[in-house]
């Protein structure tokens, strides 16, 4: 496969700005989801509590077939997405290696025809997100395997002094695997958004905005988040964010 990877002599400034925005938004929303502001936790952060509670209940559950089935379903999900990313990577490489067919598709869609190298660069940006997602899914799959082994090492007796520590180790592995899985999903979302660059820099900006809105809404303003928050206590504010007693409103009668 002959890949023409030499950069064009001059990439339009609008394209560079759109790509910079894409990567800035991708990094920023990931940072915000994992480190949300006080009083506004994301779904990913909220689920950490329930993963730890799962492992606490797991200590005294007998038999543990239910827990094994849950972990198996989590591993199957990561394996499915990893396989899909491998197929997508192969498809993108095939497009990069067949510039004539790609140019024909562009002309049929009445899009602006640019240099072959720039089109390959656009596809490489998409492939970056797909490959990143693949690596995240593979690592999540392996971490869920570590979690399964750690869960098998948890004694089935609540009075055993080793049980709580082993359960928390399994919970931390589960949380780390879920963080990697969520990062992989975000990469898939942004890979889809980056395809807008094929239609020009403004479509890339629009695609980035759509992906940002969808990702933010699912983590901070979705119905599932309201359901998860239903049984949780009110958020605890840090001391510097609390109002003095004289400024607090009295509770309604």
N, C-alpha and C positions, 0 to 999 in steps of 0.2 A: 504494500500500500504506500503510495507516494503522497506524503504530507508536505504541503508548502507552508512552512511555519515562519518564514521570514516576515518581519513586521512591515507594514506599508510605510512608505516614506513619511506620510502625514496622516494621522488619525484626526478626524474632525473634533473640535473642542466640545461640541455638544455631546458626542458619543462618550468622550472621556468623562465628562461631568456626570452623565447618566450612569455609567458603570461605577464611578466613585460613590454616587448616591446609593446604588444597589448594595454595594459591599458595606457601606456605612450603616444602612438600615438593617441589613442582615446581622451585623455584629451588635448593633445597638439594641434591637428587640430581644436578641438572645441574652444580653447582659441584663436587660430590664426584667425579663421573665425569671431569671435565676436570682436576681437581687432586687426585688420589688420594693417600692417605698413603704414605710411603716403604715399600717392600717389598710393596705391595698395588696394583699398577697395574691399571687397568680395561682392558677389551678395546679401547676406543677409543684409549687411550694406547699400548697394545701395538702396535696396527696402524700407528701412526706410523712405527715402525722399519721395518716391511715396506714401507710406501709409499716411504720413502727408498731402501730397498734395491732396490725395483722400478725406480726411476728410475736408479739406478746401473747395474743390468744392462741397462737400456734403451739406454745409450750405445753398447754394442758389439753389440746385437742387429740382425741383418740377415737377412730383412726385418723390418719393424716392424708387420706386419699384426696380430700377436697383441696388441700393446699397444694398437693402435687399437681392436680389438674389445672389449677390456676397458673402455676409456674410454667407448665407445659404450654398452655395457650399463649403466654407471654413470649416464650421462646419461638413458637411457631409464627407469631406475628413478625418478630424481628427477622426470622429466616425468609419469610415471604417478601418483605420489603428489600432485603439484601439481594435476593434473586432478581427482583424487578429492576433494581439499580444496575445490576450486571448486564441485563438485557438492554436497558436504556443506554448504557455506556457503549456497548457494541453497536447499537444503532447510530449513535452520534459519530463514532469513528468511521462507520460506513459512509455517512453523509460527508464527512470531511474529506474522505478519500475519493469522492465522486463529485467533483465540483461542477461538471457539466450538467448533471441531473439537478443539482441544487439551483443552478442558474436558470434552468428551464422552469422549475417550480416558482422561482421568484418572478419570472416574466408572466407566468399564468396568473399569478396573484396581483399583477400590476404594481409590484413594489419597486422601489428604486434599486437599480442594479449598481453595485459597487464592486470594488476589486475582490478577487477570489480570496485573497489573504484576509481581508476584513471580515468576510463571511465566515471563514474558518475561525477567526478570532472570536466572533460572536458565539459560535458553537462550542468553542473551548471554554468560554465562561459558563455556559450551561453545563458542560461536562464537569467542570470544577465542582459545582454544587452536587451533581449526581454522584461523583466519586467520593466527595466528602460524606454524603449521606450513606453510601455503601460502607465506608470505614466505620461510621458511627453505629450502623446497624450490626455489623459484624462484631464490634466490641461489646455492644449491648447484649448480643446473643451469648457471647462468652461469659460476660458478667452474670447473666441469669443462670448460666451453668455453675459458676462459682457459688452463687446464692443457693442453688439446689444442694450442692455438696455441704455447704455450711448448715443448711436447714436439717440435713440428715444427721449432722453432728450434734444437734440440740437434744438434750435429754428430754424424755417424755414425762418427767416428774417435776412439777413446779417447785418442790422443796430442794431440788438439786442446786447447789450454789453456782454451778457452771451454766445452768440453763439461761438465766437472764442475759449474761454477757454474750453467749453464743447467739441468742436470738437477736440482740442488737447488732452483732456483726453481720448476721444475715440480712437484717433490715438495711444497714448501711450499703451493703453490696447491691441490694434491690434498688435502693434510691439512686445509686451511681449508675446502674444499668438503665433505669428509667430516664435519667438525665441525658444519657447518650442517645437513647431511643428518641426522645423528644427533639434533640438537636438534629438527628437524622431527618425527622419529619419536617422540621423547619427548612432544612436544605432542599428537600423535595419541593416544598412550596416555592422557594426562591428560584429553583431551577425552572419551574413552570413560568414564574414571572419574568425570568431572564429571556425567555423565548420571544418576548415582545420586542427585543432589540433587533430581531430579524426584520421588523417593520419600521425600524427607525428609533432614534434616541427618545423621542417623546412617547412612543409606545412602551419603551422600557421604563420610563418614569411612571407611566400610568400603571403598568404591570407591577412595579415595585410598590406603588401606593395601595393597590388592591390587596396584594399579599400582606402588606403591613397591617391594613385594617382587619383582614380576616384573622391573622395571627393574634393581634391585640385583642380582638373581640372574644376569641375563644379562650384566652387566658384570663381576661379581666372583666368581661361583661357578658358572658354567656349564661344560658339557663343552667347548664351543668354546674357552673361555679356557684350559682345561687343555691342549688340543691346541696352541694358540698358544704356551703357555709351555714346551712340551716341548723345543724346540730352543734356548731362550734361556738365557744364563748366570744364576746366582743373582742376586737383586736386590742392588744396592750400597746399603748403609746410610750415612746421613750420619755424620760424625765424632761428633756429640753422642749418636747412638743406638747406637754400638758399645760392646760390653762391654770392660773392660780385659782384658789378657792373662791375669791371674790368675784371672779368673772364667769364662773360656771353657772349655767342655768339650772334652776331646780327641776327635778323630774316632774312630769305632768301628773295631775291628781288622778 
